Amino acid sequence: MSVQAQSISPIRLIKLRDVSARTGISASELYRRIAAGTFPRQIHLGPKSVAWLESDVNAWIEARVVESMRLTA
C-alpha cells in the first residue's frame, strides 16, 4: 500500500521559503536544527531541489505550541 493510500489528506510538499515563513526561522537556522535532529528533514526532489512534507512542518509547529503551553502552565 502506498503512503498516499494510507493517509487521509493528500501529501503536500512545501519549499524552503514557505517553511521559513511558517516557522519564523531563517534558512540557516532550519538547516542547523535539521543537523541537530530537532527539525524534520527535507525530501530531495532533484540535485538542487528540496521540500518538506507539510504535515511534518505542521506537526513540528504544533509540538512547539504544546511545549510552550506546558512551560507557561
Phi, psi and omega in degrees: 000135182284161178301318181299319182293332181280335184267153180280315180263155180294150177285128178236138176253141177234145184273169184308316181303317180290320178299313180297318180294319182290325185265337185076019182248136180293161180301315182295322178291322176302314181293327174297317180291325175298314180298326180278351180082019182250009176216145181302142178286150178281162176254129180277121180265338181187185183302328183229029183221128177227160176207168179242151172290126180303321181296324177295317181293316178299318179296320178297315179298313180300321179296322178295321179296313179299315179299318180296318180295322180294322181288330182269351181276000000 
